[in-house]
Amino acid sequence: MTALVVAGIALAHEALTPASFHHVRPSGVLVLATGIALALLVLAPRIPSFGVAFGAGISAGGALGTAVSGIAWTGVPDPLVRGGIAFNLSDLAIGGGDLLLVASALVYAVRHRSRLRDPV
């Protein structure tokens, strides 16, 4: 659900905000973004952590937003420009979601280190 909300917000922002920059993404990148989103949505719930699931949902939403906008427009619109760098809300969602996902997974691993298997 989080992924759909994030993707919807990102796509609405891209549709309603004029963008001077459009980055053309090869179809392979769009397929990869979709695959990553699906992998996050399938694998993250295996870790019983709200932070991991929420971070994965945010990141997956950003990846889906990138894939859909790459198909919908001629190039992914990047309406946000700061310091000579053009980006969009999907990019922010991917970065922020990944940060939350990794941080939450590390916290979970530290708190449950006794459950981790010994290496073979």
Secondary structure, 3 states (H helix, E strand, C coil): CHHHHHHHHHHHHHHHCCCCEEECCCHHHHHHHHHHHHHHHHHHHHCCCHHHHHHHHHHHHHHHHHHHHHHHCCCEEECEEECCEEECHHHHHHHHHHHHHHHHHHHHHHHCHHHCCCCC
